[in-house]
Amino acid sequence: FIPNGIYKYSVLTGLSRSNLKITGAGSAVTTLYYTGSSEAFKLDGNGAFITELDVQGISIKGNTNCTTLFYARDVARSIFKDINVYEANNSSGIGFNLLGCQLNYFESCLCSQNRQSMSFPPYIGCYMAVSGMLLNSTNNTFQSCYMEGGVTAGDMKIGYWLQTADQNTFIGGASEALRTYGLIISTASKVNTFIGTAFESTSATADIADAGTNNSFINCYSSKV
């Protein structure tokens, strides 16, 4: 258990293992403040699945040199709730970088400039792609997750980018106020479902750019497609 407070660090090890459990007092009061220049919080199976992780109730703060705030590769059958990430490299940084992640549950996970102002908002809120095991990010559920930008040119550019992602379900939440795209679905992604998700980015090129196959949008809102 991590109580209320701000915990500053440059290196954090020992996270890449099955059955890991981390519980903060809540993302509003427990902050892990990363001062390094790589991944702030790294869960890495690196070619073999790590499973049954449970991470809840924390904020992860980076800096202008941070490449990724929450990094998960080859992670399966795990739970992530009430995780707030902010501050990373503005030209290439990623809030949630999910590579080859499968059968996970994400609830109230945020990379949001509405939640807090950011001096260095990441370029992408959530990126989903293939891992070194050549496995897509598949069959994950996202409940009430928010990727939200702002109104100025330096704010977050892309909410969700599904590069190689299949059969993921997004329920509620929002991907809005982004500068370029609220959602990109690339050609290798298919059968993803969005239910009641809000897309509204009046300054973006488009709220949704779907080049994938058989993706579904049910009761979603968009201002520019």
N, C-alpha and C positions, 0 to 999 in steps of 0.2 A: 504494500500500500504506500502511495506517495501522497503525503498530506499537502495542505495549502502551502503555496510558496512558488518562487521562481528558482529553478535549478540550472545554473549555467555550466556548460561543458563544451569541450572541443572534440572528444572521442567518447563514444558509448558502445561498449562491446557486450557480448553474451546474450544478445537478443535472438539470434538465429537458431532456435531450437524448438522442438515440439513441446506442447503443454506449457508454454510460457504464459504467465498471468501477470498483467500489470494493471493496477486499479488506482487511478488518481481520485482526488476529492471532487473532481468535476472540472470540465475544460475551462470554466470561468475562473477557477482559483488555483489550479495546478498547471504550471508551465515549465516545459523543458526548453531551455534557451540554448540553441546550438550556435557556437561561435566559429566553427570550422568552415571548410570549403567543399564539402562533398554531400553525402546523404545524412540528414539530421537524425533520422530514426530508421534503421535498416533491419528488415526481416528477410533473410536471404537463404533459401534452400539450396541455391547454387547447383542445380542438377538433380536434386532429390527433394520430394515434398517434405515440408515441415507442416505439422497439423495440430489442431486443437489449441490454437493460441486464443487468448482472451485479453484484449486491450481496451480499456475504457477510462473515460473521465480525465483526459489530459489535453492540453494545448501544446503544440510544437512550434516554436518560434525559430526562424532562421535569420539570415542576413543577406546582404547583396551578393555574397560569394557562394551561397548555398545552392547546390544543383537540384536537390530533391528534398522535400520535407518528410514525407512518409513514403518509404520505399519497401515494396513487398514483391519478392520473386519466388516462384514455386511454393506458394503458401496455399493450403487447402483446409476446408472444414473448420474455419475459425470465425471468431466474432470480434467485431470492431465497433464500438459505440461511443458516442459523445467525444469525438476527436476533432479538434480544431487546429488547422495549420495556417501559418501566415509568415510572410517575409522570406523571399528567395530571389534568385537572380531574375531580373525583370525581362531579359532578352531570351532566356532559355529555361528558366527554372520551372519545376513541376511541383504541384501540391501533393497529389497522390499518384505515385508511379506504380502501377500494378502490372506485373509481368508474369504470365503463366499462372495467374491466380484462379483457383477453381473452388466452387461450392462454399464460398464465404458469405457472411452476412455483415453488411455495413449499415449502421443506423446513426442518424444525426452526425454524420461526418461532414465537415465544412472547410472550404477554402473561400472565405467570404469577406469582401470589403464592406459589406453591410454589418457584419459581426464586429469588426474593428477596422480602423483605418490602417493602411499599410504604406510605409515609406518605400518598400520594395516588393510590390505584388508579383507573384510568379507569372510566367507566361501562360501556363496551362494549369487549370484547376485539377483535373483528373485525366490521366493517360492510361489506356489499357492496351496491352500488346503481348506478343509472343515472348516466351522466355528462352533460355539456352537449351531447354528440353524440347524445344519446338512445339510447345503446347500453347494454344491460345488462352486468353483469359475467358473463362467459361462458367456459366451457371452460378454467377454471383447475384445476390439480391441487395439492392440499395433502397433503404427506407428513409424518407425525409432527409436526404442529403442535399447540400446547397453549394453551388459553385457560382459566385457572384462577383462581378467586377464593379467598375465605377464609371464616372462621366468624363474623365480626362484621358488624354492620349497615352499616358504612361500606365494606365490601369491594366488589369488582367485581360489578355486577348482572347483566350479560348476556355470555355467551361469544361466540357467533356470532349475527349478525342478517343474514339474507339478505333484503334488501328487494326488490331486482329483480336476481335472479341465476339463471342457467340453466346446466344441464349442467356443473356443477362437481363434481369428485370429491375426496372427503376420505378419505385412507387412514391408519388408525391415529390416534394422537394422542388428545386428550381435550378436552372442554369441561365442566368440572365444578367443584363447590363454588361455584357462582354464587348470588347472593342472590335473583334473580328468575327468569331463564330460562337454561338452558344453550344452547339453540338456538331462535331464532325464524325461521320461514320464512313470509314474507308472501305474500299472494294472487298477486302478480305474478311469483313465482318458481316455476320448474318444472324437473323432470328433473335434480335434484341427487342425488348418490349418496354415502352414507357407508358405509365399509367398515371394520369393526373399530374404530370410534371409541367411546370411553368417555364416557357421560353419567351423572354421579352428583352430584346436588345436593339433599341432603336438606332444606335450608332454603329451596329455591326454590319458586315457584308450580308450576313444572313443569320437567322436564329438557328436553322437546321440545314446542314449540307449532308444528305444521305446518298452515298454512292454504293452502299452495301446491298444485301439481298434479304427480302422478307422481314424487314424490321417493322415494328408496329407502334403506332401512337394512338392511345386511347384516352379521350377526354383531356388532351393536352392543349395548352394555350401557346400561341405564337403570334408575334407581331410582324415578323419578316422571315419568309422561307425562300 
